[in-house]
Amino acid sequence: DARVTQTPRHKVTEMGQEVTMRCQPILGHNTVFWYRQTMMQGLELLAYFRNRAPLDDSGMPKDRFSAEMPDATLATLKIQPSEPRDSAVYFCASALGPGQGGYEQYFGPGTRLTVT
Amino acid sequence: GENVEQHPSTLSVQEGDSAVIKCTYSDSASNYFPWYKQELGKRPQLIIDIRSNVGEKKDQRIAVTLNKTAKHFSLHITETQPEDSAVYFCAASKSNTGKLIFGQGTTLQVKP
């Protein structure tokens, strides 16, 4: 049963520190999405990639957030410097991509980030 | 911009009753509409989806209906069970992007 994996599952850090979250998409999926979930804002799309190229990162605060796909099996989301308002659950999701009829997105278990 | 409205925000039903959650979307070019179930502390899980060329889809106790003219779609759960208790999210996307716009979620409580 192929699944999206994310590390770490939990992260507690102090304000100002750098945080890196990692995601391994389902093998063969070429589209990767980063979402943030909070009680107030719900599920928000931060950025997404297709074939490792960034397609849309308009949901991401550009001054402190960055997202990359160093290779097809790894996506990263980095926050530097972190702030208490970044506390949330960050989900990665992967899909085959619309071009291949693969609309379905499958979510990873999430990284619960707490910034104190 | 693109927007998905979901109602109600909370829904409490008795075990065995039916539950209906409704969503409306703003972008008429949207053509894919999934529903996700999220249990406390878990990942959102895809439970059913529908494409714009279909008006209704059913999978056991779960069904989804789509009215493209009105830009409405709904999730119907029949014979609810306590394990159906969770937060349900609707979403909409367009085939040229694949990115999902989510509704705000509905907390469903099924009372035994």
Contacts between the chains, C-beta under 8 A, distances in Angstrom:
chain1	res1	chain2	res2	distance
A	31	B	98	5.9
A	33	B	99	6.9
A	33	B	100	7.6
A	42	B	89	7.8
A	42	B	102	6.1
A	42	B	103	7.8
A	42	B	104	4.9
A	42	B	105	5.9
A	43	B	44	7.3
A	43	B	89	6.5
A	43	B	102	4.3
A	43	B	105	7.8
A	45	B	99	5.7
A	45	B	100	7.0
A	45	B	101	7.6
A	48	B	98	7.7
A	48	B	99	5.8
A	50	B	98	7.8
A	55	B	97	7.4
A	56	B	97	7.4
A	56	B	99	6.5
A	91	B	43	6.6
A	91	B	44	7.2
A	95	B	98	6.1
A	97	B	98	6.2
A	98	B	95	4.6
A	98	B	96	6.7
A	98	B	97	7.3
A	98	B	98	4.4
A	103	B	32	4.6
A	103	B	34	7.5
A	103	B	49	7.1
A	103	B	51	7.6
A	103	B	93	6.8
A	103	B	95	7.3
A	103	B	98	6.4
A	104	B	34	7.0
A	104	B	46	5.9
A	104	B	49	6.7
A	105	B	34	7.4
A	105	B	46	7.2
A	105	B	98	7.8
A	105	B	100	6.3
A	106	B	46	6.9
A	107	B	36	7.8
A	107	B	43	4.3
A	107	B	44	4.9
A	107	B	45	7.2
A	108	B	43	6.3
A	109	B	42	7.6
A	109	B	43	5.2
A	110	B	43	6.0
